[in-house]
Amino acid sequence: MTLLDCTDPDNREKSLDAAVEAVTHGGLIVLPTDTVYGIAADAFDKDAVAALLAAKGRGRQKPPPVLVGDHSTLDGLATDVPEVVRTLIERFWPGALTIIVRAQPSLTWDLGYTRGTVALRMPDDEIALDVLRRTGPLATSSANRTGRPAATTAAEAQEQLGARVGVYLDGGPARGGEASTIIDATGPTLSIVREGALSVEVLGEVAPELLPPPPEDETTADGEQPAADVEQPDGETAAAPDGETAADAPSAGETATDEAADEPADVEPATDEAAAAVEPMEAAAPGEIAESAREDVEPVDPTDPPQEQIEAAGPIAPLPPEAVDAEPVTRDGGDHDR
């Protein structure tokens, strides 16, 4: 475990050589970037990548991004790159923008459970770029143990990772202090997985599809505001849950949605047998209701409609067999985790 000072011009080349040698031999290094310090390994060395994940305390279900030293590396690692992604890269690389794209199927690497994708970034840091131009693409993640804050200095990274890393390159405090923004470009439209150093508004100047949709005009054609509640067939009024509107939708990158929150509760309709099984209410405490008054009150069946409604309605058509045999349908919420 060696901490090397890259801020001294006289030592910088020797420090970079030591880092490159460590990567070449399958070791791990820590290097500064324009956001936070990163822990890096040869992206094409599966054992080194496994060691990186182990050093962080992370499993293969969270594969590390890959840092590149030049724009041209994109086409060597990715396929089916949308034109808007190339425009974003031209604008924000090098910089705090990570792009998830389809990986070239011919690549012989093992970053974890990537589902055929790879997250790419070109950092805006001279020390990192000098290393990358000598080593090639590096699998890189924030230099910290999982669950702890990302290191913004080499000393912080060393305190968390210790001897798991062979070479620490000290380039002074990280300039960003905030992780990169991650965009997923593998779907039909771009989506933001994590908002970081680059805001949605800034990215939206280049890719308007990343901006949230404008609020809908709730004014009706006659200029009146629509009623907040909806009249139900039984005369009761159903209102939206507190703080929710019909326009509420999960944002990009969320791992799960509670679909049940927007669905009516699955309640079996009451049957005559169930109604008959209901026990009568206990009598009130002595003195509250006169005994004679209780004896004069006849129970009322709330399900019985007034006689005039029955006569007006006419004969009741029998239900079709399929309606009788149908079972209530429920919908299970799904989990989505990326």
C-alpha positions, 0 to 999 in steps of 0.5 A: 500500500503506497500513497504517492504525491502527484501534486509535485511535478518532480514525482508525478511521472514516477507516481503515474508509472507505479500506478500503471504497473499496478494495473498491468499486474492485476492490482487496484489503484485509487486516483483522483477524478473531477468528482470524487476519488475512484478505485480502479482496475483493468476493465478486461481483467475479471479477477481485478474487477472482482477484487475491486467489488470485494474491496468496496464490499459490493456484489456482482449485481452492481457492476462498476462503470468504466472510465475512458481516456478519449472520446474515440473509445466510445465506439470500441466499447459500445454499440447502437449509440443514439445520436443524442448521446453523441451530442451529450458526450461532445458537450459534457466529456470530459466531465461529470456525465456517465452514459449507460449504453449497449456494450459491444457483444464481442468484448471479453470482459466480466464487470458483473451482472451488466445485462449487456450494458456498460456505463461509460465516463470520461473524467475531467482530471489530468491525472486520471486522463494520464493514467487512462491513456496509458492503461486503457479503459478502467473499471472504476467506482467511488473510492469508499466502502459500500454505505460510507461517504465517497472519499474526496481525498486520497487520505480518506480513501486510504482510511476506508480501503487500506491494504486492499489497494496497492497504489494511492495517487494523491492529487489533492482534494477532489474538485467536485465532491459530488458524483456524476449524473447517470443517463440510461441510453439503452431504452427507447428514450433517455432517462436519468438514473441518478442526478449528480453534478450535472442538473436535469436543466443543464442536460435538457439544454442539449437533450430536451427529452430529459426535461420533465413534461410541463404541467397539464392545464387543468382548466376545462373548456368553459374556463372552470376548474374541474372538481377535485372529487369524483361522484361514485355510483352509490352516491359516495365521493372518492377523493385522491389520497392526501398529497397525490394527484392523478398526474403522479408518476414514478421518476426515472431510476426508481426501483419500485412503485406501489401500484396498490396505492392507486387501486381500490381495495380488494374487498369481497362483496357481502353475502346474505349468509355473511350478513346473517352471521353478524352478531347484534351490537351489545346493549348500551350501559345501564341508564343510557337508553330506556329499556322500553325504548330499546324494545320498540326499535325494530332492526332495519336492513340497510340493504332493503331499498324503498318500496317505490324504488323496487316498483319503479325498477321493474323485474330484475334480469338474472345475471349471466352465468359468467358474472356469477362464476367470476372471481375478483381480479387483483393486481400485484405490484412489481419490483423493479431494481436496476 
